[in-house]
């Protein structure tokens, strides 16, 4: 993986986003974009292809937009929005009306959420971003290198006004009204290497950076051959995923956190939910959640206008995630 870009990681730029993630992410304020373009390359997790990716500043109110440089320009734009999600099989994929898609967007979008980036162009020459190390950490580093630029318009804040819940058997995902943004995620796997794990935390950019950003995606060794036969996980390796065999972790360095698995599920949810079009103000609760449930939750929320409101100013200052 190669990092670089315009004025890549000048000290002032890297420090500027530290302020932003501490005070701006998941909170009201001005819209933001990147100060400079920044580039990386690596292998796609599912495609196995080498991917070149550039993050570029985006204009006010443009949101997250992907641009595929490997397809015809008139079909290349794909919106990073909840209603553009077209597939949730082992990742979140967005598509446009031409059938052009970008898969595995959740780790990058989670990093954009944590840095409070509202408007950005994600330029890439393949159908998914590079996997990097399987977490959001490298993407957050790239954003730190690019720096944050504030824009002269309030950012949209999605305020949860009443409970919304979607279920799939014992699995569920829910939004609850709250004066601060928080997450409560539980997972339960038969594998003794994972077992029952739970994480509950107030959600701010800095908490994401310290507690969630480095948590890697994970999978089971016995599933690899089948997934690859289905065109998935072709770029997966011990360099970009935690791999479990029976009750053992195959990665030589082991885990980054004792509960890295549930932390990664929370990371995924941050990315999936930021596709709403802005940060949410409320409480997210997930029991064995996944990309499908997270998108279904956004669709259920948007289908009920009484359940939410877009606002630039919350009722109380306590809503700021500091």
Secondary structure, 3 states (H helix, E strand, C coil): CEEEECCCCCHHHHHHHHHHHHHCCCCCCEEEEECCCEEEEEEECCCCCEEEEEEEECCCCCCEEEEECCCCHHHCEEECCHHHEEECCCCCEEECCCCCEEECCHHHHHHHHHCCCCCEEEEECCCECECCCCCCHHHHHHHHHHCEEEEEEECCEEEECCCEEEEECCEEEEEECCCCCEEEEEEECCCCCCCEEEEEEECCHHHHHHHHCCCCCEEEHHHHHHHHHCCCCCCCCCCCCEEEECCEECCCCCCCCCCHHHHHHHHHHHHHHHCCCCEEECEEEEECCCHHHHHHHHHHHHCCHHHEEEECCCCCHHHCCC
